[in-house]
Amino acid sequence: MLKEFKEFIARGNVMDLAVGVIVGAAFTAIVNSLVTNIINPLLGIFVGSIDFSNLVFTVGSAHFRYGAFINSVINFLIIAFVVFLLINKLIAKPAEEPEEVVPSQEEKYLQEIVELLKQDKTEH
């Protein structure tokens, strides 16, 4: 069982996944910092305070902090938009050139047959 586990870990897909998770975590920290330290203060200038964490309603002894949830949703939307911009705008994908289609030998023969049949029709 230990041998099978070693083989599983040594597979390329698992290593690629591990690298992706590590890079993703680092990227998340960068995007969170961008949103927290740059974008949220900019929005605060135009919108005013965007901190809803003090919004709470109470039912009996239970406190529902829906303002913190609203903050989380806003932060998620901002982060998702920043990631969208980074992926689609800053990391430009190279334009793919269409591949030249080379006809197979069979297609060449069929084309010759079609041309011969057209010639035969015009002669009669």
N, C-alpha and C positions, 0 to 999 in steps of 0.2 A: 504494500500500500504506500509506503514511503517512496519507493521507486516511481510509482505512478504519479505521485504528487510532484516529485522533482521534474518528471517529464512534462507535466502540465505547466509548471512554473516556467520551464525553459522554453516553452513555445513562444513564437514571435508575437502572437496576438496578445498574450498576457503582458509581455514586456511593453508592447505598444500602448496597451491600456494603462499600465502603471505610469508611463511617461506622460500620457494624455491627462491623467488625473493630477499629477504633480504640476504640469504646466497650467492646467485649468485652475488649480488652486492659486497659483501665483498670479495668473491673469485676473482672477476674481478679486484678489487683494488690490491690484492696480486699479481696476474699474471701480471698486468700492471707494478707494481713496479719491479717485477723480470725482465721483458723484458727491461724496461727503465734503471734500475740501474745496471744490471748484464750482460744480454745477449747482448744488443746493444753495450756497451763498449768493450766486448770481440770480437764481430764482427768488431768493429772499429779498433782493433789491427791488425787483419788479412786483412781486406778489405780496410782499410783507412776510411775516413769519409763516413758515410752512410746517411748523411743529404742532401736530394735533395730539401729542401724547397726553395732554391734560384732559382730553375729552373722556369722560367716564359716566356711566349710568349705573345706579345701584338698585338691586332688587333684593330686599331683605338684607342679608349680610354678604351677598355676592356682589363684587365690583366688576363690571364689564368695561374693560379699557379698549373701547372700539377705536379710540384715537391712535393708539399704538398700531393697531391693525391698518388703519388708513395710511399712517406713515410708512409701514412696510410695503403696502401696495404701491404708493407713490415712488418709493425707492426702487422697487422692482421694475416699474415701468421706465424710470429714468435709466436704470442699468441696462435693461433690455434694449432701449433705444440707442444708448451709447455703443453697446456691442454690435447692434445692427449697423450703425454708422462705421464703426471700425472695420467690420468684416466686408461690407459692401462698398465703401467709399475709399478708405485708406489702404486697404489691401486689395488693390485692383487685380482682377483675374486677367491673365493674358488672353488676348483674343485667339480663339481657336480657328485655324485655317482649315477649310474643308479638305478632306483627304481626296486625292485623285483616285477615281475608281478605274481600275484596270479590268477590262472584261476578260472573263475566262476563255479558254480555248473553245469550249462548247458554245459560249455566247458569240464568239467570232464566226464559228461555222453556221450557227443559226442566222446571223446577219447576212452571211454570204448567200444562204439559201433564199432568204427573203428578197435580196437584190436580184438573184437569178429569176425568181418567180415574177417579179415586177417587170424585168426585161422580157420574159417570155410572153406576158400579157400584152405588152406594147407592140411586140412583133406580129401578133395574130390579129 
